[in-house]
Amino acid sequence: QVQLVESGGGLVQPGGSLRLSCTASGSGFSFYSMAWYRQAPGMQREWVAGISSTGSTNYDNSVKGRFTISRDNTKNAVYLQMNSLKPEDTAVYFCKAAKPSITYWGQGTQVTVSS
């Protein structure tokens, strides 16, 4: 069993930055692929970025060049550094851990980009 807790969300002005953290409890963190998703009001949850167990990263085109996903297996944590934030980045951001036939989700953290 893995429990995920996100933190670091908040209110930021357009052009600003935030760093989201997701900390996992339980064992075997290094074997999970990790990802960040987001869900805006009235919209479906969408994938933002992912990092494999070996450290390979991928990004949605909407955040490429602005967001950076990273992981620290010694701390059972994954991060999302978000720069040059836009109002359309406003959403609840969720962390996901996955390996074959197993998926865990966190509860989410709110990110609001507004002046």
ZIDARA-V808753 format. One record per residue. N is the residue number from 1. RES is the residue in one small letter. PHI is phi in radians with two decimals (none if undefined). Layout:
# ZIDARA-V808753
{{N;RES;PHI} {N;RES;PHI}}
This chain:
# ZIDARA-V808753
{{1;q;none} {2;v;-2.17} {3;q;-1.97} {4;l;-2.04} {5;v;-2.24} {6;e;-1.59} {7;s;-2.69} {8;g;1.80} {9;g;-1.26} {10;g;2.86} {11;l;-1.74} {12;v;-2.48} {13;q;-1.35} {14;p;-0.94} {15;g;1.58} {16;g;-1.45} {17;s;-2.30} {18;l;-2.51} {19;r;-2.14} {20;l;-1.58} {21;s;-2.15} {22;c;-2.37} {23;t;-1.91} {24;a;-1.91} {25;s;-1.80} {26;g;1.73} {27;s;-1.79} {28;g;1.38} {29;f;-0.95} {30;s;-1.12} {31;f;-1.54} {32;y;-1.61} {33;s;-1.36} {34;m;-2.08} {35;a;-2.64} {36;w;-1.95} {37;y;-2.16} {38;r;-2.51} {39;q;-2.44} {40;a;-1.52} {41;p;-0.96} {42;g;1.32} {43;m;-2.04} {44;q;-1.35} {45;r;-1.15} {46;e;-2.25} {47;w;-1.28} {48;v;-1.96} {49;a;-2.80} {50;g;-2.47} {51;i;-2.42} {52;s;-1.38} {53;s;-1.14} {54;t;-1.69} {55;g;1.72} {56;s;-1.25} {57;t;-2.08} {58;n;-2.52} {59;y;-2.38} {60;d;-1.18} {61;n;-1.05} {62;s;-1.21} {63;v;-2.10} {64;k;-1.03} {65;g;1.55} {66;r;-1.99} {67;f;-1.90} {68;t;-2.34} {69;i;-1.73} {70;s;-2.60} {71;r;-2.47} {72;d;-2.27} {73;n;-1.18} {74;t;-1.25} {75;k;-1.94} {76;n;0.91} {77;a;-2.37} {78;v;-2.24} {79;y;-2.22} {80;l;-2.34} {81;q;-1.50} {82;m;-2.03} {83;n;-2.01} {84;s;0.85} {85;l;-1.13} {86;k;-2.10} {87;p;-0.97} {88;e;-1.26} {89;d;-1.43} {90;t;-1.07} {91;a;-3.11} {92;v;-1.54} {93;y;-1.79} {94;f;-2.05} {95;c;-1.79} {96;k;-2.30} {97;a;-2.01} {98;a;-2.60} {99;k;-2.58} {100;p;-0.83} {101;s;1.27} {102;i;-2.35} {103;t;-2.43} {104;y;-2.21} {105;w;-2.16} {106;g;-1.51} {107;q;-1.51} {108;g;1.73} {109;t;-2.40} {110;q;-1.43} {111;v;-2.09} {112;t;-2.15} {113;v;-1.94} {114;s;-2.76} {115;s;-1.64}}
